[in-house]
Amino acid sequence: MQGDWVITALWWRDRSAVVASQGPVERPLTLSVEATDEGWRATGFAGCNRYFGTCSLTDDALSFGPLAATRMACMEDALNRQEMALFDALADVASCRIDHGAALLFDANGDVRAVLVRP
């Protein structure tokens, strides 16, 4: 799971169901997971803003700590929804699996929350 990824599919909570994101992708959404001296770090691009924070990665367990983001104004509501969908999905991630070159991120119920591929 370490390294750079492009998020190609995203599901988020909507009235307690997990649904596909409807937001546009003007620039690819990204996630980078890197080891640092202090532990694991996650960074990426969410549609308007860059984000960053800590994460935990052991075997197939993956979780993200609180993520911070830059505060660029998203002029389109759809881009705002896309960013919220990404942060919502990452907050729920509990595990990951690499399958045929794609990374699948799962919540604690085993539902897929995101699909990522190498750039």
N, C-alpha and C positions, 0 to 999 in steps of 0.2 A: 504494500500500500504506500510505501515511501515514494516520494518523488512528485512530479507534476502530472495533473490530470485535467481533462476537460469534461464538464458535466453535460451529458447528452440527454438525460431524462431525470425528472424530478417529480416527486409526489409530496403532498403536504396535507395537513389536517384541515378539513372543512366540515364543521358541524360533526365532529367526532369520526368522520370517515377519512381515509387517505385517498386523495384524488390527484390526478396529473395536473401539473402547473399549466396555466393558460397564458403565462406571460411571454412576451416576445423575447427573442435572443438577438439583440443587435450586435453584441460582441459575445463571444463564448464565455460562459460561466466557468470559472476555474477553481481548483483546489490543489494546493501544494502541501505535502506533509513531509517535514524534515526533522531529523534528530539534531538537538542542540546540546550544549553542555548542561543546560538546566532541564532537559527533557524533550518532549515532542512539541513541535510548533506547527500550526496550521495557518496558511495565508491563502488569499485568493481574490477573485473579482466576482462581484455579485450582480452585475448589470449596470449599476451606476457607481457603486462604491467598492473600494478595496476593503477586505476584512482580514483580521488576524486574531490569534489567540492560541491557547494551549490545547493539546489533545493528548489522549492516552492511547497507545497502540501496543498490544501484546498478542502475539499469535493472530487469532481472528477477532479479538475484541478491539473495538475502536469506539472512542467517545470523545466529544468535544467539550472543553470548558467554556465559560462565557466568551463569546466572540465580540470584539469591538470592530467598528467600521469607521471609515472616513465619513464626512457629512456633506457630501456633494448633493445638490438638489436634483432629484429625479423629476423631470417635468411631466412625465407620462404616468398616469395611474397604473398602467399595466406593468411598467418597470418597477414601481414601488411594490406591487403585488408579487412580482417575480423575486425581488430581494427578500421579502418577508417569507415567501415559500422556501427559499434556500435556507435562511436562518432557522426557520421552523423545522425543516427536514434535518439539518445538521444537529440541532439540539436533541433530536430523538434518536440519533444513531447509537447503536449498541454493539454492532459487529460489522464485519466486512468479509468479503470473499472475492478472490480473483477467479474469474471464469472465462475462458477463451479470450484472454487479454483485456477483458473489461473488469472494472471493480464494481461490485454490488454492495451498497450500504444498506443495512437492515436495522429496523427498530427492535425493541425488546420483544415484540410479538412475532418477529420473523418476517414482517412486511418489508418489501423493498422500498426504500425512501429515495435512492438516487442511483443512477448508472453513470459510470465515468469511464473514459478511455484515455489513452496516452495521446498527447498532442502530436 
